[in-house]
Amino acid sequence: LTCKPCTLGGFCPTGSTLAKPCSTGSFGNVTGLTSQGGCHACPAGHACSLGATTPMPCAAGSAAPSPGAATCTPCAAGSYQGGQGESSCAQCAPGGWCATGAASPTPCSPGSYSATHGNTDASACLPCTAGHACPRGATAPKACAAGSVAPSTSTAECLLCANGTFQGATGELACE
């Protein structure tokens, strides 16, 4: 009888009857390994389960900052990661918010804005002030130009003055 080479994802010490799996956070991509020391540490941005044969890249919305990760960690609220196989998450930018595990920021709704970084939920988006407009994803209210108005808060677009009326100033609530 001849011995068979140890299978991928595991190692076989002398006298083994079965392969032992590479531990979590490591992988075995060749046959014939004789010890856990032959298994490779999972690279940052990837996860390796028990007996892994190849590292699995972290999905969008998660990261593995250090080598040897068994699992990828979801991005914390206030951060996001749009790529795969990444080792860190980016802070959510003004104009939106990021829930736990976000792959991209969620923009503030039309009629609201946010000027701060790292927002964790929609409550960080503030109502646009009267006389100003805030389109989707706004970072600050924008005063309505002369000839247009925003009569109430939470306005997404300024309204043009109707025929026969005017407004010569910016940031106003009504036409004259």
C-alpha positions as CSV (number, residue, x, y, z in Angstrom):
1,L,0.0,0.0,0.0
2,T,1.1,3.6,-0.7
3,C,0.1,6.6,1.3
4,K,-2.0,9.3,-0.5
5,P,-0.9,13.0,-0.4
6,C,-2.7,15.1,2.1
7,T,-5.7,17.0,0.6
8,L,-6.1,20.7,-0.1
9,G,-7.1,22.7,3.0
10,G,-5.5,20.4,5.4
11,F,-2.3,18.8,6.7
12,C,-1.2,15.3,7.7
13,P,1.4,14.7,10.4
14,T,3.4,11.5,10.2
15,G,1.1,8.5,10.8
16,S,-2.1,10.3,10.1
17,T,-5.2,8.3,9.0
18,L,-7.1,11.5,8.1
19,A,-6.2,15.0,7.1
20,K,-6.6,17.7,9.8
21,P,-8.1,20.9,8.5
22,C,-6.1,24.2,8.4
23,S,-7.4,26.3,11.3
24,T,-9.7,29.2,10.8
25,G,-7.9,32.3,9.6
26,S,-5.6,30.2,7.4
27,F,-5.7,28.2,4.2
28,G,-3.9,25.3,2.5
29,N,-3.7,25.6,-1.3
30,V,-1.3,22.7,-1.9
31,T,-1.5,19.0,-1.2
32,G,1.0,17.2,1.1
33,L,1.2,19.6,4.0
34,T,2.6,18.0,7.1
35,S,1.7,20.6,9.8
36,Q,-0.5,23.7,10.5
37,G,2.7,25.6,9.9
38,G,2.4,24.8,6.2
39,C,-1.0,26.5,6.0
40,H,-0.9,30.2,5.0
41,A,-2.3,33.1,7.0
42,C,-5.4,34.5,5.4
43,P,-4.4,37.9,3.9
44,A,-6.0,41.2,5.1
45,G,-9.3,41.9,3.3
46,H,-10.1,38.2,3.2
47,A,-11.6,35.5,5.5
48,C,-10.7,31.8,5.8
49,S,-13.0,29.3,7.4
50,L,-11.8,25.9,8.9
51,G,-10.2,23.9,6.1
52,A,-10.2,26.7,3.5
53,T,-8.3,26.1,0.3
54,T,-8.4,29.7,-0.9
55,P,-9.0,33.0,0.9
56,M,-12.5,34.5,0.4
57,P,-12.5,38.3,-0.3
58,C,-14.6,40.3,2.1
59,A,-17.9,41.4,0.5
60,A,-18.8,45.0,-0.1
61,G,-19.9,46.5,3.3
62,S,-17.3,44.6,5.2
63,A,-13.6,44.4,5.8
64,A,-10.8,42.3,7.5
65,P,-8.1,44.7,8.8
66,S,-5.5,42.1,9.8
67,P,-4.2,38.9,8.3
68,G,-5.5,35.7,9.8
69,A,-9.2,36.6,9.9
70,A,-11.7,33.8,10.2
71,T,-14.6,36.2,9.1
72,C,-15.0,39.6,7.7
73,T,-16.4,42.3,9.9
74,P,-19.4,44.5,8.8
75,C,-18.5,48.2,8.5
76,A,-19.6,50.0,11.6
77,A,-22.5,52.5,11.3
78,G,-21.1,55.8,10.0
79,S,-18.8,54.0,7.6
80,Y,-19.0,52.0,4.3
81,Q,-17.0,49.9,1.9
82,G,-18.0,49.7,-1.7
83,G,-15.2,47.3,-2.8
84,Q,-14.5,43.6,-2.2
85,G,-11.4,42.2,-0.5
86,E,-10.8,45.4,1.5
87,S,-9.0,45.8,4.8
88,S,-10.8,49.0,6.0
89,C,-14.0,51.0,5.8
90,A,-14.3,54.6,4.8
91,Q,-16.1,57.3,6.9
92,C,-19.5,58.3,5.5
93,A,-19.3,61.7,3.9
94,P,-21.6,64.7,4.4
95,G,-24.8,64.6,2.5
96,G,-25.7,61.1,3.6
97,W,-25.6,58.4,6.2
98,C,-24.3,54.8,6.5
99,A,-26.0,52.0,8.4
100,T,-24.0,49.0,9.8
101,G,-22.7,47.0,6.9
102,A,-23.2,49.7,4.3
103,A,-21.7,49.2,0.8
104,S,-22.4,52.8,-0.1
105,P,-23.7,55.9,1.7
106,T,-27.5,56.5,1.6
107,P,-28.0,60.1,0.5
108,C,-30.1,62.5,2.5
109,S,-33.7,62.7,1.1
110,P,-34.7,65.7,-1.0
111,G,-35.6,68.6,1.3
112,S,-32.9,67.7,3.9
113,Y,-29.1,68.0,4.2
114,S,-26.2,67.0,6.4
115,A,-22.9,68.8,6.8
116,T,-21.3,66.3,9.1
117,H,-19.1,63.2,8.5
118,G,-19.8,59.7,9.9
119,N,-23.6,59.9,10.1
120,T,-25.2,56.7,11.2
121,D,-28.9,57.1,10.3
122,A,-31.4,59.4,8.5
123,S,-32.0,61.5,11.6
124,A,-28.6,63.2,10.9
125,C,-30.2,64.7,7.8
126,L,-31.8,68.0,8.9
127,P,-34.8,69.8,7.3
128,C,-33.9,72.4,4.7
129,T,-34.6,75.9,6.0
130,A,-37.4,78.0,4.4
131,G,-36.1,80.2,1.6
132,H,-33.6,77.5,0.7
133,A,-33.6,74.3,-1.3
134,C,-31.9,70.9,-0.6
135,P,-31.8,68.4,-3.4
136,R,-31.1,64.7,-2.7
137,G,-27.7,64.3,-1.0
138,A,-27.3,68.0,-0.1
139,T,-24.5,69.0,2.2
140,A,-25.9,72.5,3.0
141,P,-29.1,74.5,2.2
142,K,-28.8,76.6,-1.0
143,A,-30.5,80.0,-0.9
144,C,-33.2,80.4,-3.6
145,A,-32.1,82.8,-6.3
146,A,-33.8,86.0,-7.1
147,G,-37.1,85.2,-9.0
148,S,-37.7,82.0,-6.9
149,V,-38.8,81.1,-3.4
150,A,-39.1,78.3,-0.9
151,P,-42.1,79.1,1.2
152,S,-41.6,76.3,3.8
153,T,-39.0,74.0,5.3
154,S,-37.9,70.7,3.7
155,T,-38.1,72.1,0.2
156,A,-36.1,70.1,-2.5
157,E,-36.4,72.8,-5.3
158,C,-37.1,76.5,-5.3
159,L,-40.3,77.5,-7.0
160,L,-40.2,80.2,-9.7
161,C,-42.4,83.2,-9.1
162,A,-45.7,83.0,-11.0
163,N,-46.5,85.4,-13.9
164,G,-47.2,88.9,-12.5
165,T,-45.1,88.4,-9.4
166,F,-41.4,88.9,-8.6
167,Q,-38.8,88.4,-5.9
168,G,-35.6,90.5,-6.2
169,A,-33.8,89.1,-3.2
170,T,-32.3,85.7,-2.6
171,G,-33.4,83.2,0.1
172,E,-36.9,84.4,0.3
173,L,-40.2,82.7,1.2
174,A,-42.7,84.5,-1.0
175,C,-43.0,86.4,-4.3
176,E,-44.4,89.9,-4.4
